[in-house]
Amino acid sequence: MTDKKLADWWTESHTSLYENLGGEAAVNAAVDIFYRKVLADARINRFFEGVDMEKQASKQKAFLTMAFGGPHHYTGMDMRRGHAHLVQQGLNDSHFDAVMENLGATMKELNVSDELIAQAAAIAESTRNDVLGR
């Protein structure tokens, strides 16, 4: 099978995590709930002081849509540059872990299956070193 045929077969026979989660409506709902949790979490909410949360949520929705295999409309900075100022403020693994915990809790609240939560967590985890500037 040629690479093109393999890619076509994969696209036709496999749905993306984005689609499996429920597409745009699901990502939008998840991001809104996620940021409510993050802003209530004393471990990490200081990193969002002074942030335009409407703009932040919009960027996060675009990023997760792209990362989960949906349409690519993300135009923000890469993870390393986008979080460098937070690393300078002390962002570390414990904070990343708190974000991951809030993401998982959000998806549980939305009744997402453990399998899909694990897939989303693996994608999020793959950004850890860049987010933390390593």
Secondary structure, DSSP 4 states (H G I P E B T S, - for coil): --HHHHHHHHHHH---HHHHHTHHHHHHHHHHHHHHHHHH-TTTGGGGTT--HHHHHHHHHHHHHHHTTS-----S--HHHHHHHHHHTT--HHHHHHHHHHHHHHHHHTT--HHHHHHHHHHHHTTHHHHTT-
